[in-house]
Amino acid sequence: MTAALCAMALLPGTAHADNPIVQQIYTADPAPLVHNGRVYLYTGHDEDGSTYFTMKDWRVWSSADMVNWTDHGSPMSLATFSWAKQDAWAGQAVERNGKFYWYVPVVNRATGRMAIGVGVADSPTGPFRDAIGHPLVENGEIDPTVFIDDNGQAYLYWGNPNLSYVRLNTDMTSYSGGINQIPLTTAGFGTRPNGGSRPTLYEEGPWVYKRNGTYYNVFAAKCCSEFIAYSTSPGPTGPWTYRGTVMPTQGGSFTNHPGIIDYKGGSYFFYHNGALPGGGGYTRSVAVEKFAYNADGSIPTITMTSAGPPPADTLDPFVRQEAETINRESGIETEPASEGGMNIGWIENGDNVKVRNVAFGAGAKTFTARVASASSGGTIEVRLGSATGTVVGRCTVAGTGGWQTWTSVSCPVSGVTGTQDLVLRFTGGSGYLFNVNWWQFSA
């Protein structure tokens, strides 16, 4: 973000305003994946000030508690695909046999049409490389969703204005048979008002999954503005039956995009809106709500909130925590760190980062942070509750000679017990103060 947008991108420090879940950049088209006890969230990235779907890379985030999200940066971009020209649009990732496959639509330079590429990585956070060096499938349409059935058969669905699928082979980078089209009937996908050439509600952005023997297809409906609707089926390819609205039209973006998971005993619905300052239909932001299926397996109507879900777990301050693990932020940006991972930077006087539901237990005695500064540094105020909450410690950060020249600083803390929110507030003179890579408390 530009400094001006960073200054704008402060959301009021209201209690538990956890949506959108990312504030430092605009994000869109959420695709969550549960792996090894964490939720990994794959998103698109709307460029600042966009007046179209100007998207050049994809981003990854993760969380163990649904309220604090770690920024893993951009492990895949248009440059990953030598044959791609533009439009890093909505995709989805899946794990199979220890590898992670990320299916995305991009414009094929050779044909000028949208095609589906596939990136592959050995880690859910990448880096991803082009798995096959050419499009996996191409029919000029967008928005792939991937699903592996209980019997091991994988399916890739995508499409606008049609809804197509292929049966993926176990290598996840090829398919058997041709491109199949799902009949878009009003019984299957609802009736579009004044439908004309598009009689059904189906628009784009399908999200296909299975739960208790029923197959769900949750999709962006109508246009424009879109709402989220869904259909169900006894099998992965139909016949589909329209079931109704999941999320009505709302939220300042004329598009929406669903993603649904179960995690730590709860069900979660991801979507995007235009809720950040400067946000709108081309500058969107990902958010999430917790919900419960009805007894018959139907999905209730879900409304956008600024509060978001309750914490699904606590955060352990006695293990190293990445500084880019954030619940709310004010003024900061993130960047790749020379020591690996990401760091927070562009920190000015008064900026802060909040994490929620931190389990201090019987108490902490010392706070340590990994810092770097090409200026004269500043101070990290350790506060409880909010940016104006009780100060329980102050760590002085001196200049280190470079923005990626790292050292560790420690300071005593007092009165830090129980489970509560933590805010690191940064103070100092004018200009940028220092970067932070990670932090940790000791008992």
SULVEN-V830290 format. One record per residue. RES is the residue in three letters. PHI is phi in whole degrees, 0 to 359 (* if undefined). OMEGA is omega in radians with two decimals (none if undefined). BURIAL is I if it has 9 or more other C-alpha atoms within 8 Angstrom, else O. Layout:
BEGIN
RES/PHI/OMEGA/BURIAL ; RES/PHI/OMEGA/BURIAL
END
This chain:
BEGIN
MET/*/2.98/I ; THR/292/3.13/O ; ALA/300/-3.13/O ; ALA/296/3.14/O ; LEU/291/3.09/O ; CYS/300/3.14/I ; ALA/296/3.12/I ; MET/287/-2.90/O ; ALA/280/3.03/I ; LEU/267/3.03/I ; LEU/262/-3.12/O ; PRO/304/-3.09/O ; GLY/280/3.12/O ; THR/291/-3.06/O ; ALA/297/2.98/O ; HIS/56/2.99/O ; ALA/272/-2.95/I ; ASP/264/3.04/I ; ASN/251/-0.14/I ; PRO/295/-3.03/I ; ILE/279/3.03/I ; VAL/237/-3.13/I ; GLN/245/-3.01/I ; GLN/278/3.02/I ; ILE/218/3.03/I ; TYR/275/-3.13/I ; THR/230/-3.11/I ; ALA/208/2.94/I ; ASP/57/-3.06/I ; PRO/290/3.08/I ; ALA/224/-3.11/I ; PRO/279/3.10/I ; LEU/218/3.07/I ; VAL/268/-3.14/I ; HIS/211/3.06/O ; ASN/50/3.01/O ; GLY/82/3.08/O ; ARG/237/2.95/I ; VAL/262/3.01/I ; TYR/257/-3.07/I ; LEU/243/-3.14/I ; TYR/258/-3.09/I ; THR/227/2.86/I ; GLY/277/-3.07/I ; HIS/221/3.04/I ; ASP/282/3.11/I ; GLU/291/3.11/I ; ASP/303/3.04/O ; GLY/70/-3.07/O ; SER/295/3.00/I ; THR/243/3.03/O ; TYR/207/3.11/O ; PHE/281/-3.10/O ; THR/273/-2.99/I ; MET/223/-3.01/I ; LYS/242/-3.13/I ; ASP/209/3.08/I ; TRP/242/-3.08/I ; ARG/232/3.09/I ; VAL/232/3.09/I ; TRP/227/3.06/I ; SER/211/-3.13/I ; SER/208/3.00/I ; ALA/252/-3.04/I ; ASP/220/3.09/I ; MET/71/3.08/I ; VAL/234/3.09/I ; ASN/251/-3.02/I ; TRP/243/3.14/I ; THR/268/3.14/I ; ASP/274/3.11/I ; HIS/259/3.05/I ; GLY/75/-3.07/I ; SER/245/-3.13/I ; PRO/270/3.14/I ; MET/203/-3.11/I ; SER/214/3.06/I ; LEU/305/-3.12/I ; ALA/294/3.08/O ; THR/298/-3.08/I ; PHE/252/-3.06/I ; SER/298/-3.09/O ; TRP/268/-3.08/I ; ALA/271/-3.13/I ; LYS/261/-3.02/I ; GLN/193/2.95/I ; ASP/70/3.05/I ; ALA/277/-2.97/I ; TRP/263/-2.87/I ; ALA/288/3.11/I ; GLY/227/3.10/I ; GLN/209/3.13/I ; ALA/246/3.12/I ; VAL/214/3.10/I ; GLU/257/3.00/I ; ARG/209/3.09/O ; ASN/53/3.05/O ; GLY/80/3.07/O ; LYS/241/-3.08/I ; PHE/243/-3.06/I ; TYR/244/-3.07/I ; TRP/242/-3.07/I ; TYR/261/-3.03/I ; VAL/220/3.04/I ; PRO/266/3.07/I ; VAL/217/3.06/I ; VAL/280/3.06/I ; ASN/285/-3.11/I ; ARG/302/-3.05/I ; ALA/288/-3.04/O ; THR/247/-3.08/O ; GLY/75/-3.11/O ; ARG/250/3.01/I ; MET/291/3.12/I ; ALA/222/3.14/I ; ILE/258/3.03/I ; GLY/259/3.09/I ; VAL/225/3.01/I ; GLY/263/3.13/I ; VAL/225/-3.14/I ; ALA/212/3.08/I ; ASP/268/-3.12/I ; SER/223/3.11/O ; PRO/297/3.14/O ; THR/259/3.08/I ; GLY/82/0.10/I ; PRO/289/3.10/I ; PHE/263/3.06/I ; ARG/236/3.10/I ; ASP/294/-3.01/I ; ALA/289/-3.01/O ; ILE/227/3.06/O ; GLY/78/3.13/O ; HIS/197/3.12/O ; PRO/298/3.02/I ; LEU/287/-3.14/I ; VAL/205/-3.11/O ; GLU/214/2.96/I ; ASN/218/3.07/O ; GLY/83/-3.07/O ; GLU/242/-2.81/I ; ILE/228/2.91/I ; ASP/65/3.10/I ; PRO/287/2.92/I ; THR/233/-3.05/I ; VAL/236/-3.05/I ; PHE/213/3.07/I ; ILE/252/-3.09/O ; ASP/285/-3.10/I ; ASP/300/-3.13/O ; ASN/274/3.10/O ; GLY/92/3.11/O ; GLN/285/3.14/I ; ALA/258/3.14/I ; TYR/231/2.98/I ; LEU/244/3.10/I ; TYR/248/3.06/I ; TRP/194/2.96/I ; GLY/143/2.86/I ; ASN/199/0.30/I ; PRO/268/-3.12/I ; ASN/267/3.03/I ; LEU/231/-3.06/I ; SER/244/3.02/I ; TYR/208/2.95/I ; VAL/229/3.02/I ; ARG/269/-3.13/I ; LEU/285/2.99/I ; ASN/283/-3.08/I ; THR/295/3.07/O ; ASP/286/3.09/O ; MET/65/-3.12/I ; THR/235/3.04/I ; SER/210/-3.11/O ; TYR/217/-3.14/I ; SER/252/-3.08/O ; GLY/78/-3.11/O ; GLY/266/3.03/O ; ILE/280/-3.13/O ; ASN/256/3.08/O ; GLN/255/3.04/O ; ILE/277/3.13/I ; PRO/298/3.11/O ; LEU/270/3.12/I ; THR/260/3.11/I ; THR/293/3.05/I ; ALA/295/-3.10/I ; GLY/277/-2.97/I ; PHE/223/3.03/I ; GLY/79/-3.07/I ; THR/255/3.12/I ; ARG/276/3.06/I ; PRO/300/-3.13/O ; ASN/52/-2.96/O ; GLY/296/-3.12/I ; GLY/61/-3.11/O ; SER/286/3.10/O ; ARG/237/-3.02/O ; PRO/288/-3.09/I ; THR/258/3.14/I ; LEU/286/-3.05/I ; TYR/303/3.10/I ; GLU/243/-3.03/I ; GLU/186/2.98/I ; GLY/61/3.14/I ; PRO/293/3.03/I ; TRP/225/-3.03/I ; VAL/251/3.09/I ; TYR/204/-3.11/O ; LYS/236/3.11/I ; ARG/213/3.11/O ; ASN/50/3.06/O ; GLY/83/3.12/O ; THR/253/3.10/I ; TYR/265/-3.12/I ; TYR/246/2.98/I ; ASN/234/3.14/I ; VAL/260/-2.96/I ; PHE/212/2.99/I ; ALA/284/-2.99/I ; ALA/245/3.06/I ; LYS/61/3.07/I ; CYS/189/-0.24/O ; CYS/235/0.50/O ; SER/266/-3.12/I ; GLU/276/2.85/I ; PHE/235/3.13/I ; ILE/255/3.12/I ; ALA/233/3.10/I ; TYR/207/3.04/I ; SER/230/3.08/I ; THR/231/-3.09/I ; SER/206/3.03/I ; PRO/280/-3.13/I ; GLY/218/-3.04/O ; PRO/290/-3.11/O ; THR/243/3.10/O ; GLY/114/0.01/O ; PRO/286/-3.08/O ; TRP/268/3.08/I ; THR/234/-3.12/I ; TYR/292/-3.07/I ; ARG/245/3.07/I ; GLY/123/-3.02/O ; THR/274/2.96/I ; VAL/263/3.13/I ; MET/225/3.13/I ; PRO/295/3.07/I ; THR/300/3.12/O ; GLN/187/2.86/O ; GLY/99/2.96/O ; GLY/82/3.02/I ; SER/242/-3.13/I ; PHE/279/2.96/I ; THR/248/2.96/I ; ASN/211/-3.07/I ; HIS/205/-3.05/I ; PRO/268/2.92/I ; GLY/207/-3.05/I ; ILE/229/3.07/I ; ILE/219/2.86/I ; ASP/252/-3.06/O ; TYR/203/3.08/I ; LYS/48/3.03/O ; GLY/86/3.14/O ; GLY/235/3.04/I ; SER/250/-3.01/I ; TYR/227/3.13/I ; PHE/245/3.09/I ; PHE/262/-3.12/I ; TYR/201/2.98/I ; HIS/230/3.09/I ; ASN/217/3.12/I ; GLY/242/-2.88/I ; ALA/279/3.14/I ; LEU/284/3.01/I ; PRO/306/-3.07/O ; GLY/80/-3.05/O ; GLY/279/3.12/I ; GLY/180/-3.06/I ; GLY/292/3.12/I ; TYR/245/3.10/I ; THR/225/-2.93/I ; ARG/258/-3.11/I ; SER/216/-3.10/I ; VAL/277/3.13/I ; ALA/221/-3.08/I ; VAL/212/3.05/I ; GLU/230/2.98/I ; LYS/272/3.11/I ; PHE/214/3.06/I ; ALA/232/3.05/O ; TYR/297/2.99/I ; ASN/291/-3.07/O ; ALA/301/-3.13/O ; ASP/272/3.13/O ; GLY/89/3.13/O ; SER/286/-3.13/O ; ILE/265/3.11/O ; PRO/288/3.02/I ; THR/287/-3.06/O ; ILE/246/-3.14/I ; THR/251/3.05/O ; MET/296/3.03/O ; THR/229/2.97/O ; SER/272/-3.08/O ; ALA/285/-3.09/O ; GLY/72/-3.07/I ; PRO/279/2.99/I ; PRO/287/3.10/O ; PRO/299/3.08/I ; ALA/269/-3.11/I ; ASP/192/3.03/O ; THR/262/3.06/I ; LEU/255/-3.08/I ; ASP/268/-3.10/O ; PRO/281/-3.07/I ; PHE/268/2.93/I ; VAL/245/-3.12/O ; ARG/301/3.09/O ; GLN/243/3.12/I ; GLU/293/3.13/I ; ALA/297/3.12/I ; GLU/275/2.91/I ; THR/274/-2.87/I ; ILE/223/2.90/I ; ASN/264/3.00/I ; ARG/227/3.07/I ; GLU/222/3.08/I ; SER/227/2.96/I ; GLY/91/-3.03/I ; ILE/272/2.93/I ; GLU/231/3.08/I ; THR/237/3.12/I ; GLU/203/3.05/I ; PRO/297/-3.14/I ; ALA/260/-3.13/I ; SER/295/3.13/O ; GLU/272/-3.10/O ; GLY/106/-3.11/O ; GLY/69/-3.12/O ; MET/237/2.96/I ; ASN/228/2.99/I ; ILE/268/-3.10/I ; GLY/206/-3.05/I ; TRP/55/-3.06/I ; ILE/276/3.07/I ; GLU/239/-3.09/I ; ASN/304/3.10/I ; GLY/95/3.09/O ; ASP/295/-3.13/I ; ASN/203/3.08/I ; VAL/228/3.14/I ; LYS/243/2.93/I ; VAL/235/-3.03/I ; ARG/255/2.90/I ; ASN/60/-3.10/I ; VAL/272/-3.01/I ; ALA/265/-3.14/I ; PHE/278/3.09/I ; GLY/61/-3.09/O ; ALA/288/3.04/O ; GLY/138/3.07/I ; ALA/241/-3.10/I ; LYS/246/-3.03/I ; THR/222/3.03/I ; PHE/244/3.12/I ; THR/234/3.08/I ; ALA/226/3.07/I ; ARG/264/-2.95/I ; VAL/227/3.04/I ; ALA/211/-3.13/I ; SER/207/3.01/I ; ALA/267/3.09/I ; SER/248/-3.10/I ; SER/269/3.05/O ; GLY/83/-3.07/I ; GLY/171/-3.08/I ; THR/226/2.95/I ; ILE/260/3.03/I ; GLU/270/3.09/I ; VAL/266/-3.05/I ; ARG/237/3.10/I ; LEU/252/3.02/I ; GLY/91/-3.07/I ; SER/203/-3.14/I ; ALA/291/3.05/I ; THR/249/-3.11/O ; GLY/284/-3.09/O ; THR/301/3.06/O ; VAL/276/-3.12/I ; VAL/250/3.09/I ; GLY/185/3.07/I ; ARG/225/3.11/I ; CYS/249/3.11/I ; THR/275/3.10/I ; VAL/247/3.08/I ; ALA/265/3.04/O ; GLY/299/3.13/I ; THR/248/3.12/I ; GLY/95/3.11/I ; GLY/182/-3.11/I ; TRP/289/3.07/I ; GLN/238/3.05/I ; THR/261/-2.87/I ; TRP/264/3.00/I ; THR/213/3.12/O ; SER/252/3.07/O ; VAL/237/-3.13/I ; SER/227/3.08/I ; CYS/206/3.10/I ; PRO/286/3.01/I ; VAL/232/-3.13/I ; SER/219/3.09/O ; GLY/73/-3.09/O ; VAL/253/3.13/I ; THR/221/3.07/I ; GLY/73/-3.14/I ; THR/252/-3.12/I ; GLN/204/3.14/I ; ASP/282/-3.12/I ; LEU/237/3.05/I ; VAL/235/2.97/I ; LEU/259/-3.13/I ; ARG/252/-3.00/I ; PHE/252/-3.11/I ; THR/228/3.13/I ; GLY/164/-3.11/I ; GLY/279/-3.11/O ; SER/276/3.11/O ; GLY/80/-3.14/O ; TYR/284/-2.98/I ; LEU/262/-3.07/I ; PHE/193/3.01/I ; ASN/251/3.08/I ; VAL/231/-3.13/I ; ASN/263/3.13/I ; TRP/203/3.09/I ; TRP/213/-3.11/I ; GLN/196/3.02/I ; PHE/257/2.98/I ; SER/237/-3.08/I ; ALA/276/none/O
END
